[in-house]
């Protein structure tokens, strides 16, 4: 299938975007509730749960997914929605949510065994949403203007998150992922781990650009 012109892809896939956005917001709300519940039960209070919630790349990236899909479902209503609707921005978010799912399943899933509602949130945020967003990206997002030079801009997001994690950890010693835990590994190893993860982003971005440019060259059907 060729890329669908920007004038039509919103209306044609709006129902899909709206349904996926609703599922995403519900999962994010559920995860926030569970995070606050855990910190309340441990005596840390609600704000500690919010602090932890916004420390995970999974949360931040799924928020971007929710915002992008919501903007698509509502249509362009302002500068933010128009920005989120850009094919280059959609592809950056697609890169990020694919890495969320891939790294979680490769490195983190075996470290804990959620149950009940936590399992529901876990599956939606790490497994279902990467697939749904990638499907939307493939079928609905125009790709003729994707360029290799955009990759450098997309990497600013994971790089900024890495620095964000280090800054947060320097404040209270908490790190969201074991491969970024400075207190256990030291800064040298964490920087090595961070560069390895950044390479994963590069690989996914290259694949998405290559696939998008190939799709854009296909005859319109």
SERO-4910 file (N, C-alpha, C, O; in steps of 0.05 Angstrom, whole numbers):
BEGIN
 pado doro    nc1    nc2    nc3   cac1   cac2   cac3    cc1    cc2    cc3    oc1    oc2    oc3
  Unk    A     17    -24      0      0      0      0     18     25      0     38     26     14
  Unk    A     10     44    -15     26     69    -16     17     87      7     -4     83     19
  Unk    A     33    108     12     26    127     32      0    141     25     -4    148      2
  Unk    A    -17    146     44    -43    158     39    -39    189     42    -27    198     61
  Unk    A    -49    204     23    -46    233     24    -56    244     50    -75    234     62
  Unk    A    -43    265     60    -49    277     86    -77    287     87    -89    289    109
  Unk    A    -89    295     65   -116    306     65   -137    285     72   -159    292     80
  Unk    A   -130    260     67   -151    239     71   -145    220     93   -163    206    103
  Unk    A   -120    217    102   -114    196    120   -127    200    148   -133    181    162
  Unk    A   -131    225    156   -143    231    182   -171    220    183   -178    206    201
  Unk    A   -188    228    163   -216    219    164   -219    189    160   -236    177    172
  Unk    A   -202    178    143   -205    149    137   -198    132    161   -210    111    165
  Unk    A   -179    141    177   -170    125    200   -176    138    227   -164    130    247
  Unk    A   -194    157    227   -200    171    252   -212    153    273   -205    156    296
  Unk    A   -229    135    265   -241    117    285   -220     99    298   -221     94    322
  Unk    A   -202     89    281   -180     73    292   -163     89    312   -157     79    334
  Unk    A   -156    113    304   -140    130    322   -155    136    348   -143    136    369
  Unk    A   -181    142    346   -197    149    370   -198    125    389   -196    128    413
  Unk    A   -202    101    377   -204     77    394   -178     71    408   -177     65    431
  Unk    A   -156     73    393   -130     68    404   -123     89    425   -111     82    445
  Unk    A   -130    114    420   -125    135    439   -140    130    465   -129    134    487
  Unk    A   -165    122    463   -181    117    487   -168     94    503   -166     96    528
  Unk    A   -160     73    490   -147     51    504   -122     60    517   -115     52    540
  Unk    A   -107     77    503    -81     87    514    -86    104    539    -72    100    559
  Unk    A   -105    122    538   -110    139    561   -120    123    585   -112    129    608
  Unk    A   -136    103    580   -146     86    602   -122     71    615   -121     69    639
  Unk    A   -104     61    598    -81     46    609    -63     65    625    -52     57    646
  Unk    A    -59     89    615    -42    108    629    -54    116    656    -40    118    676
  Unk    A    -80    120    656    -94    127    681    -93    104    700    -88    109    724
  Unk    A    -96     80    691    -94     57    708    -66     54    720    -63     48    743
  Unk    A    -46     58    703    -18     56    713    -12     78    734      2     72    754
  Unk    A    -23    102    730    -19    123    750    -32    116    776    -20    119    797
  Unk    A    -56    106    775    -71     97    799    -55     76    814    -52     77    838
  Unk    A    -45     56    799    -30     34    811     -3     44    824      5     35    845
  Unk    A      9     63    810     34     74    821     29     89    847     44     86    866
  Unk    A      8    105    848      1    119    872     -7    100    894      0    104    918
  Unk    A    -22     79    887    -30     59    906     -6     46    920     -6     42    944
  Unk    A     14     39    904     38     26    915     52     44    935     60     35    956
  Unk    A     56     70    927     71     88    945     54     95    970     66     99    991
  Unk    A     28     96    967     11    101    990     13     78   1010     16     82   1034
  Unk    A     13     54   1000     14     30   1017     41     28   1031     43     16   1052
  Unk    A     62     38   1018     89     37   1030     95     61   1048    116     63   1059
  Unk    A     75     79   1050     78    102   1068     93    126   1055    100    145   1069
  Unk    A     97    125   1029    112    147   1016     93    169   1007    103    192   1002
  Unk    A     68    164   1004     49    184    996     44    185    966     59    172    950
  Unk    A     23    199    958     14    200    930     35    213    912     39    204    889
  Unk    A     47    234    921     66    249    903     90    232    896    101    235    874
  Unk    A     98    214    913    119    195    907    111    177    884    127    171    866
  Unk    A     86    169    883     76    153    861     76    168    835     83    157    814
  Unk    A     68    194    836     69    210    812     98    214    802    103    213    778
  Unk    A    116    219    821    144    223    815    155    198    800    169    200    780
  Unk    A    149    174    811    158    150    799    146    145    771    159    137    752
  Unk    A    120    151    770    105    147    745    118    162    722    121    151    700
  Unk    A    126    187    726    137    203    705    167    199    702    181    213    687
  Unk    A    178    179    716    206    172    713    211    151    691    234    147    684
  Unk    A    191    138    682    194    116    663    191    126    634    173    141    628
  Unk    A    209    117    617    208    123    589    182    111    577    170    123    559
  Unk    A    174     89    587    148     77    578    125     96    582    109    100    564
  Unk    A    124    109    605    102    127    611    103    151    592     83    159    580
  Unk    A    126    164    590    129    188    574    123    182    545    111    199    531
  Unk    A    133    160    535    128    153    506     99    146    501     88    154    480
  Unk    A     87    132    519     59    126    516     41    151    518     20    153    505
  Unk    A     50    170    534     36    196    534     38    210    507     18    221    497
  Unk    A     61    208    494     64    220    467     46    205    447     34    217    430
  Unk    A     45    179    450     27    163    433     -2    172    437    -17    176    417
  Unk    A    -10    175    462    -38    183    468    -44    211    456    -65    215    444
  Unk    A    -25    229    459    -29    256    449    -30    256    418    -47    270    407
  Unk    A    -13    241    405    -13    240    376    -39    228    365    -50    239    346
  Unk    A    -47    206    377    -72    193    368    -96    211    373   -115    212    357
  Unk    A    -96    224    396   -118    242    403   -120    265    384   -141    273    375
  Unk    A    -96    277    377    -95    299    358   -106    290    331   -119    305    317
  Unk    A    -99    266    323   -109    255    297   -139    251    298   -153    258    279
  Unk    A   -149    240    320   -178    235    323   -194    261    322   -216    262    311
  Unk    A   -184    282    335   -198    307    336   -194    324    311   -211    341    305
  Unk    A   -172    320    297   -166    336    274   -149    360    283   -147    366    307
  Unk    A   -136    374    264   -119    397    271   -134    420    283   -151    433    270
  Unk    A   -129    426    309   -144    447    323   -125    467    336   -134    483    352
  Unk    A   -100    466    329    -81    485    341    -53    477    334    -48    457    320
  Unk    A    -34    492    343     -6    487    336      4    460    346     19    446    332
  Unk    A     -4    453    371      5    428    382     -5    404    366     10    386    360
  Unk    A    -31    404    359    -42    382    344    -30    380    316    -25    358    306
  Unk    A    -24    403    304    -12    403    278     17    393    279     26    378    262
  Unk    A     31    400    301     58    390    305     58    360    309     74    346    296
  Unk    A     40    350    326     39    321    331     30    306    306     36    282    303
  Unk    A     16    319    288      7    306    264     27    304    241     21    292    221
  Unk    A     50    317    245     70    316    224     80    287    221     85    273    240
  Unk    A     84    278    196     94    251    192    121    246    205    126    224    215
  Unk    A    139    266    206    165    262    219    162    259    249    176    243    261
  Unk    A    143    273    261    138    270    290    125    243    295    133    229    314
  Unk    A    106    235    278     94    208    282    115    186    280    114    167    295
  Unk    A    134    189    262    155    169    258    173    169    282    183    147    290
  Unk    A    179    192    293    196    193    317    182    179    340    195    164    355
  Unk    A    156    183    343    141    170    365    140    140    359    142    123    377
  Unk    A    136    132    333    136    104    326    162     91    333    162     69    345
  Unk    A    184    104    327    211     94    335    212     89    365    222     68    374
  Unk    A    203    108    380    205    107    409    187     85    421    196     70    439
  Unk    A    163     82    412    145     62    424    153     34    415    149     15    430
  Unk    A    165     31    392    175      5    383    198     -3    402    200    -26    410
  Unk    A    216     16    408    238      9    426    228      3    454    239    -15    467
  Unk    A    207     17    463    195     11    489    187    -19    490    195    -33    508
  Unk    A    173    -28    470    164    -56    470    187    -75    467    187    -96    480
  Unk    A    206    -69    449    228    -88    444    246    -91    468    252   -113    476
  Unk    A    254    -68    480    272    -70    503    258    -82    528    271    -97    543
  Unk    A    233    -76    531    219    -88    554    218   -118    552    223   -132    571
  Unk    A    211   -127    528    208   -156    525    235   -170    524    237   -194    532
  Unk    A    256   -156    515    283   -168    514    298   -167    541    312   -186    547
  Unk    A    294   -146    556    311   -142    579    297   -141    606    309   -147    627
  Unk    A    271   -134    606    258   -127    632    235   -146    640    229   -148    663
  Unk    A    223   -158    621    199   -174    627    204   -196    647    188   -202    664
  Unk    A    228   -208    646    234   -230    663    241   -221    692    244   -238    710
  Unk    A    244   -195    696    252   -185    722    229   -182    742    233   -180    766
  Unk    A    204   -183    732    181   -181    750    157   -195    737    157   -200    713
  Unk    A    137   -201    754    114   -217    744     89   -204    754     77   -212    775
  Unk    A     79   -183    740     55   -169    749     31   -186    747     29   -205    732
  Unk    A     11   -180    764    -14   -195    765    -38   -175    765    -34   -151    771
  Unk    A    -61   -185    760    -85   -169    762    -85   -145    743    -77   -146    720
  Unk    A    -93   -122    754    -95    -97    738    -67    -88    730    -64    -75    709
  Unk    A    -47    -94    746    -20    -86    737    -11   -101    712      2    -90    695
  Unk    A    -20   -126    710    -14   -141    686    -29   -129    662    -18   -128    640
  Unk    A    -53   -120    666    -69   -108    645    -55    -83    634    -51    -80    610
  Unk    A    -47    -65    653    -33    -41    645     -7    -47    631      0    -35    611
  Unk    A      7    -67    642     33    -74    631     31    -84    602     47    -76    585
  Unk    A     12   -101    597      8   -112    570      0    -90    550     10    -89    527
  Unk    A    -18    -72    558    -27    -51    540     -4    -32    533      0    -26    510
  Unk    A     11    -23    553     32     -3    549     56    -14    535     69      0    519
  Unk    A     63    -39    539     87    -50    528     83    -68    503    101    -71    487
  Unk    A     59    -79    500     55    -98    479     34    -88    458     39    -88    434
  Unk    A     11    -80    468    -11    -74    450     -7    -47    436    -10    -45    412
  Unk    A      0    -26    452      3      0    440     25      3    419     21     16    399
  Unk    A     48    -10    424     68     -9    402     58    -20    376     64    -10    355
  Unk    A     43    -42    378     32    -54    353     11    -36    340     12    -32    316
  Unk    A     -7    -26    357    -29     -9    346    -17     17    333    -26     25    312
  Unk    A      2     29    347     13     54    336     29     49    311     28     64    292
  Unk    A     44     26    310     59     20    286     40     14    263     46     21    240
  Unk    A     18      0    268     -2     -4    247    -13     22    236    -16     26    212
  Unk    A    -19     40    255    -30     66    246     -9     80    229    -15     91    208
  Unk    A     16     80    238     38     93    223     40     82    195     44     96    176
  Unk    A     38     55    193     42     42    167     19     49    148     24     55    125
  Unk    A     -5     47    157    -28     49    139    -37     78    135    -49     84    114
  Unk    A    -32     96    154    -45    122    153    -27    146    149    -35    167    140
  Unk    A     -2    143    156     16    167    157     31    169    130     44    151    121
  Unk    A     29    193    117     44    197     92     74    197     98     82    207    118
  Unk    A     90    186     80    118    182     86    136    193     64    161    189     65
  Unk    A    125    207     44    142    216     22    163    237     30    182    241     17
  Unk    A    158    250     53    176    271     62    195    262     84    209    278     96
  Unk    A    196    236     89    216    226    109    244    227     97    248    219     74
  Unk    A    263    237    113    290    239    103    309    229    125    303    229    148
  Unk    A    332    219    116    352    208    134    362    229    154    368    222    177
  Unk    A    363    254    146    373    275    164    355    279    188    363    291    208
  Unk    A    329    270    187    311    274    209    319    256    233    311    261    255
  Unk    A    333    235    227    341    215    248    355    229    271    349    223    295
  Unk    A    373    248    265    387    262    286    369    277    305    374    277    329
  Unk    A    348    289    295    329    303    312    313    284    329    308    289    352
  Unk    A    306    261    318    291    241    333    307    231    357    295    224    378
  Unk    A    333    228    354    349    218    376    352    237    399    361    229    421
  Unk    A    344    262    395    345    282    418    326    273    440    332    278    464
  Unk    A    304    260    433    285    252    454    297    231    473    297    235    497
  Unk    A    307    208    463    319    189    482    344    200    495    349    193    518
  Unk    A    359    216    481    383    228    494    375    246    517    387    246    538
  Unk    A    354    262    513    344    280    534    333    264    558    337    271    581
  Unk    A    320    242    552    310    224    573    333    213    590    331    212    614
  Unk    A    354    205    577    377    194    591    389    214    611    394    208    634
  Unk    A    392    239    602    401    260    620    381    266    642    389    271    665
  Unk    A    356    264    636    334    268    655    336    247    677    333    253    701
  Unk    A    341    222    669    344    200    689    368    205    707    366    201    731
  Unk    A    390    213    696    414    218    712    409    241    732    418    240    755
  Unk    A    395    262    723    390    285    740    371    277    763    375    284    786
  Unk    A    350    261    756    332    252    777    346    234    797    342    237    821
  Unk    A    362    216    787    377    198    804    396    212    823    400    204    845
  Unk    A    408    234    813    426    249    829    412    263    852    424    269    873
  Unk    A    386    268    849    370    281    870    362    262    892    365    268    916
  Unk    A    352    238    884    342    220    905    352    191    903    343    174    918
  Unk    A    371    186    885    382    159    883    365    138    870    371    114    872
  Unk    A    342    146    858    324    126    846    328    126    815    328    148    803
  Unk    A    330    103    804    333    100    775    312     80    765    309     59    777
  Unk    A    299     86    743    276     70    734    284     43    722    267     24    723
  Unk    A    308     40    712    315     16    698    342      6    709    360     22    714
  Unk    A    345    -20    712    370    -31    724    395    -25    707    417    -21    719
  Unk    A    393    -22    681    416    -17    665    424     13    665    444     21    653
  Unk    A    408     29    679    414     58    682    418     65    712    419     88    719
  Unk    A    422     45    729    425     49    757    453     56    764    470     39    767
  Unk    A    458     82    767    485     91    773    495     81    800    519     75    803
  Unk    A    477     79    820    486     70    846    496     42    846    513     35    863
  Unk    A    486     25    828    495     -3    826    517     -7    806    534    -24    810
  Unk    A    517      8    784    535      3    762    558     24    759    579     18    748
  Unk    A    553     48    769    572     70    765    566     85    739    554     74    721
  Unk    A    576    109    738    570    126    714    582    115    689    570    117    668
  Unk    A    606    103    690    619     94    665    602     72    652    597     73    628
  Unk    A    593     53    667    577     31    656    550     41    647    540     32    626
  Unk    A    538     60    662    512     70    654    514     86    627    496     84    611
  Unk    A    536    100    623    540    114    598    543     94    575    533     98    553
  Unk    A    557     72    580    560     51    560    533     39    553    526     35    530
  Unk    A    518     33    574    491     22    570    473     42    555    458     34    537
  Unk    A    475     68    562    459     88    548    466     89    519    448     92    502
  Unk    A    491     87    512    499     88    484    489     63    469    482     65    446
  Unk    A    489     40    483    479     16    470    449     18    465    440     10    444
  Unk    A    435     29    484    406     33    480    401     53    457    383     50    441
  Unk    A    418     74    456    415     94    435    419     81    408    406     88    388
  Unk    A    437     62    406    442     47    381    417     32    373    411     30    349
  Unk    A    402     22    393    376      9    386    357     28    373    343     21    355
  Unk    A    356     53    383    339     73    371    348     79    343    331     82    325
  Unk    A    374     80    338    384     85    311    375     63    292    366     68    270
  Unk    A    378     38    301    370     15    284    341     16    277    333     13    254
  Unk    A    324     21    297    295     23    291    288     46    273    272     43    255
  Unk    A    301     69    278    296     92    261    304     87    232    289     95    214
  Unk    A    327     75    228    336     69    201    316     50    187    309     54    164
  Unk    A    306     30    202    287     12    190    261     26    183    250     21    161
  Unk    A    251     44    200    227     58    195    230     77    171    212     79    154
  Unk    A    252     91    169    256    109    147    258     93    121    246    101    101
  Unk    A    273     71    121    276     55     97    249     44     89    243     45     65
  Unk    A    234     33    107    207     23    101    189     45     91    174     41     71
  Unk    A    190     68    104    172     90     96    179    100     68    160    105     52
  Unk    A    204    103     62    212    113     36    205     92     14    197     99     -8
  Unk    A    208     66     21    200     45      2    170     46     -3    161     44    -25
  Unk    A    154     49     19    125     50     16    116     74      0     98     71    -16
  Unk    A    130     96      3    122    121    -11    127    118    -41    114    132    -57
  Unk    A    145    100    -49    150     97    -78    131     77    -91    131     75   -116
  Unk    A    115     63    -75     96     45    -87     74     59   -102     67     81    -95
  Unk    A     64     47   -124     42     60   -138     18     64   -120     11     47   -104
  Unk    A      4     87   -124    -20     92   -109    -42     74   -118    -47     70   -142
  Unk    A    -56     62    -98    -78     44   -104   -105     56    -98   -126     43   -102
***
